[in-house]
């Protein structure tokens, strides 16, 4: 099983995902600041994995007697993925004023195990929606690297691997999480796949080469509007036109029931160099102006169903989500 982190000798070790697939390098985080820096710089990414990492970051901060500082720097590291905020608040709530850092560590370990169990359950429910011989298109990386080892969208592919004919892997610019990470995971799992450029998806759909699309999520509003890696909305629109099912896979920790719609989801804008360069090689004029949002929001009307650990919410809206998460 592919895991993006482990705990050893009072430190958190994170697999440096920006260096994959060429090199497997582990980054040591001994305090909350190093953990927040790793989240911000996308050493670790994917909403569930960010949440688990933040929980460990809280334990490291409490170990140093700096719980408020840990909370602040961790919450400032990535603004869109709600799992991060959920995990920080859960550690605080379960600590109930305690300063015992080993108790906080236990909470983080519990969150990690829970995430793995949730993803396996999502995989079970999602696999029931996949027909034998299906060709699935994915976007970004929502696999073991984005969670505690199983995955959300890619976890469904793992659970249904005997029914999968092909996985079309969007490269996912600008960080290429699909081409670098999803392809790396599928290669290790020996699941058939082909990498495509992001702008090839519509052509494949028109040719009848895509049976369904599954994506992960970074935040889901109470009405089902979903924020995910930039480019997800475009896929949902294409699916709507070509009458192809479009699924979102996410655990309960990704739902933000405090907000009414996707209009309230903060969209992170990242450094221009992420778009202007690949592995340090400049692709644009040096002074080129850049717009680099990391996420977009897919309206719930374009989502066929949201697959969760509790079941499948078809034609998701506020009432359907409320029934499942009362």
C-alpha positions in Angstrom: 0.0 0.0 0.0 1.3 3.4 -1.0 1.5 5.8 2.0 2.6 9.4 1.9 3.7 9.6 5.6 4.9 7.7 8.6 5.7 8.5 12.3 9.1 7.6 13.8 11.2 8.7 16.7 8.9 11.7 17.6 9.0 13.1 14.0 6.7 13.0 11.0 8.2 11.8 7.7 6.6 12.9 4.5 7.2 11.5 1.0 8.3 14.5 -1.1 5.7 14.3 -3.9 7.2 17.0 -6.0 10.2 14.7 -6.7 8.1 11.8 -7.8 8.3 9.7 -9.9 12.1 10.2 -10.4 13.1 10.0 -6.7 11.5 8.8 -3.5 12.7 11.3 -0.9 11.4 11.5 2.6 11.2 14.9 4.4 11.5 14.9 8.2 9.2 17.3 10.2 10.2 17.7 13.8 7.9 20.7 14.6 4.7 22.4 13.6 6.4 25.0 11.4 8.2 22.4 9.3 4.9 20.6 8.9 3.1 23.7 7.8 5.9 24.5 5.4 5.6 21.0 3.9 1.9 21.4 3.4 2.3 24.9 1.8 5.0 23.7 -0.5 3.0 20.7 -1.6 5.5 18.1 -0.2 2.2 16.5 0.9 -1.0 17.2 -1.0 -4.6 15.9 -1.4 -7.3 17.0 1.1 -7.4 13.9 3.3 -3.6 13.6 3.5 -3.3 17.3 4.3 -5.8 16.8 7.2 -3.8 13.9 8.7 -0.6 15.8 8.3 -2.1 18.8 10.1 -3.2 16.5 13.0 0.4 15.3 13.4 1.6 19.0 13.1 -0.7 19.9 16.0 0.9 17.0 18.1 4.3 18.4 17.3 3.3 21.9 18.2 1.7 20.7 21.5 5.0 18.8 22.3 6.7 22.2 22.2 4.0 23.9 24.2 2.9 26.0 21.2 -0.7 24.9 20.4 -2.0 28.3 19.4 1.0 28.9 17.2 0.6 25.5 15.6 -3.0 26.1 14.9 -2.3 29.4 13.3 0.6 28.4 11.0 -1.2 25.1 9.9 -4.5 26.9 9.1 -2.6 29.4 7.0 -0.7 26.8 4.9 -3.5 25.9 2.4 -6.9 27.8 2.4 -9.1 25.6 0.3 -8.8 22.0 1.6 -11.3 21.9 4.5 -9.9 18.6 5.9 -7.0 20.7 7.2 -9.2 22.9 9.3 -11.4 19.9 10.3 -8.3 18.0 11.6 -6.9 21.0 13.5 -10.2 21.6 15.2 -10.7 17.9 16.0 -7.4 17.7 17.8 -8.2 20.8 19.8 -11.7 19.5 20.7 -10.5 16.0 21.7 -7.6 17.5 23.7 -10.1 19.4 25.8 -7.5 21.7 27.2 -4.9 18.9 27.9 -1.2 19.6 27.2 -0.3 16.0 27.0 1.3 15.8 23.5 1.2 12.0 23.5 -2.6 12.3 23.7 -2.5 14.5 20.7 -0.3 12.0 18.9 -2.8 9.3 19.6 -5.6 11.5 18.1 -3.5 12.0 14.9 -2.9 8.3 14.6 -6.6 7.7 15.1 -7.4 10.2 12.3 -5.0 8.4 10.0 -6.5 5.0 10.6 -10.0 6.4 10.2 -9.0 8.0 6.9 -7.8 4.6 5.6 -11.1 2.9 6.7 -13.2 5.7 5.2 -11.4 5.4 1.8 -11.8 1.6 1.7 -15.5 2.1 2.4 -15.7 4.7 -0.4 -14.0 2.2 -2.7 -16.6 -0.4 -1.9 -19.6 1.8 -2.6 -18.0 3.3 -5.7 -17.0 -0.1 -7.2 -20.7 -1.0 -7.4 -21.3 1.8 -9.9 -18.6 0.5 -12.3 -19.5 -1.9 -15.0 -17.1 -4.6 -16.3 -14.8 -3.3 -19.0 -15.1 0.3 -17.9 -12.8 3.1 -19.1 -12.4 5.6 -16.3 -11.0 9.1 -16.6 -9.4 10.7 -13.6 -8.0 14.2 -12.8 -5.2 15.1 -10.5 -4.2 12.5 -7.9 -6.8 11.2 -5.5 -5.0 7.9 -4.6 -2.9 6.6 -1.8 -0.6 9.6 -2.0 -3.5 11.9 -1.4 -4.8 9.9 1.6 -3.6 7.4 4.1 -2.8 4.8 1.5 -6.0 3.7 -0.4 -7.4 6.8 -2.1 -10.8 8.3 -2.8 -11.3 8.4 -6.6 -8.4 6.1 -7.2 -9.5 4.0 -4.3 -12.6 3.2 -6.2 -10.4 2.2 -9.2 -8.4 -0.1 -6.8 -11.6 -1.6 -5.4 -13.0 -2.2 -8.9 -9.7 -3.2 -10.6 -11.1 -6.4 -12.0 -13.8 -4.3 -13.9 -11.4 -1.7 -15.2 -10.3 -1.9 -18.8 -8.4 1.4 -18.9 -7.7 4.5 -16.7 -7.3 7.7 -18.7 -4.9 9.9 -16.6 -5.2 13.6 -17.1 -1.7 15.1 -16.8 -3.1 17.9 -14.5 -1.2 21.0 -15.1 0.6 22.9 -13.7 2.0 20.4 -11.1 1.3 17.3 -13.2 -0.1 15.3 -10.3 -1.8 13.0 -12.8 1.2 12.3 -15.0 3.6 12.1 -12.1 1.6 10.7 -9.2 -1.5 8.9 -10.5 0.5 7.2 -13.2 3.2 6.2 -10.7 0.5 4.6 -8.4 -1.2 2.8 -11.3 2.2 1.5 -12.6 3.0 0.0 -9.2 -0.5 -1.5 -9.0 -0.3 -2.9 -12.5 -3.6 -1.3 -13.4 -3.8 -0.5 -17.2 -3.6 3.3 -17.9 -2.6 5.9 -20.4 -1.6 9.5 -19.7 -3.2 12.2 -21.7 -2.9 16.0 -21.8 -5.7 17.8 -20.0 -7.1 19.2 -23.3 -7.6 15.7 -24.8 -10.5 14.7 -22.6 -13.2 16.1 -24.8 -11.8 14.4 -27.9 -11.8 11.0 -26.1 -15.4 11.5 -24.9 -16.5 12.4 -28.4 -14.9 9.2 -29.7 -16.8 7.1 -27.1 -13.6 6.1 -25.2 -14.7 7.3 -21.7 -17.4 5.6 -19.7 -17.2 7.6 -16.5 -15.2 10.3 -14.8 -14.2 10.1 -11.1 -12.6 13.0 -9.2 -11.7 13.7 -5.6 -12.6 16.9 -3.7 -11.0 19.5 -1.5 -14.2 21.0 -0.1 -17.9 20.2 -0.6 -20.5 22.9 0.3 -23.8 21.9 2.0 -25.6 22.0 -1.4 -23.1 19.7 -3.1 -21.0 22.3 -5.0 -17.5 20.9 -5.0 -14.1 22.5 -5.1 -11.3 20.3 -6.6 -8.1 20.7 -8.6 -8.4 23.2 -11.4 -9.8 21.6 -14.5 -12.4 19.5 -12.7 -15.2 21.9 -13.6 -14.3 21.6 -17.3 -14.5 17.8 -17.1 -18.0 18.1 -15.5 -19.2 20.3 -18.3 -17.8 17.9 -20.9 -19.5 15.0 -19.2 -22.8 16.8 -19.2 -22.6 17.4 -22.9 -21.6 13.9 -23.7 -24.0 12.2 -21.3 -21.2 10.6 -19.3 -21.5 10.0 -15.5 -19.4 12.4 -13.4 -18.7 11.3 -9.9 -17.0 12.9 -6.9 -15.5 10.7 -4.2 -14.9 12.1 -0.7 -15.2 11.3 3.0 -17.3 13.2 5.5 -14.3 15.4 6.6 -14.4 17.1 3.1 -17.9 18.3 3.6 -18.2 21.9 4.8 -21.8 22.1 6.0 -21.3 25.6 7.4 -21.3 27.1 3.9 -24.4 27.1 1.6 -22.8 27.0 -1.8 -19.5 26.9 -3.7 -19.5 30.7 -3.9 -18.3 30.7 -0.3 -15.3 28.4 -0.9 -12.0 30.3 -0.9 -9.9 29.5 -4.0 -6.2 29.4 -3.5 -4.0 31.3 -6.0 -0.4 30.0 -6.1 3.0 31.2 -7.2 3.3 32.2 -10.9 6.5 30.1 -11.3 4.4 26.9 -10.9 2.8 27.7 -14.2 5.7 29.4 -15.9 8.2 26.6 -15.2 8.3 22.8 -15.2 11.2 21.3 -13.1 12.9 24.7 -13.2 12.7 25.1 -17.0 11.1 28.4 -18.0 8.2 27.9 -20.5 7.1 31.5 -20.9 8.7 34.9 -21.4 10.4 35.8 -18.2 8.1 38.7 -17.5 4.9 37.0 -18.5 1.9 37.8 -16.3 0.2 34.7 -14.8 -3.2 33.7 -13.3 -2.7 30.5 -11.3 -5.8 29.4 -9.3 -5.2 26.0 -7.8 -8.9 24.9 -7.7 -12.3 25.5 -9.4 -15.8 24.8 -8.2 -18.2 22.3 -9.9 -21.9 23.2 -9.4 -23.8 20.3 -7.9 -26.2 20.2 -10.9 -23.3 18.8 -13.0 -22.4 16.0 -10.5 -24.1 12.6 -11.1 -23.4 11.4 -7.6 -21.0 12.0 -4.6 -19.6 8.7 -3.3 -18.9 8.7 0.4 -18.1 6.2 3.2 -21.8 6.1 4.1 -23.1 5.6 0.6 -23.9 7.3 -2.7 -25.7 10.6 -2.9 -27.3 10.7 -6.3 -28.1 14.0 -7.9 -26.6 15.7 -4.8 -28.2 18.7 -3.2 -28.7 20.2 0.2 -31.5 17.8 1.2 -29.6 14.6 0.0 -26.5 15.6 1.9 -28.4 16.5 5.0 -30.1 13.0 5.0 -26.7 11.3 5.0 -24.9 13.7 7.4 -27.5 14.8 9.9 
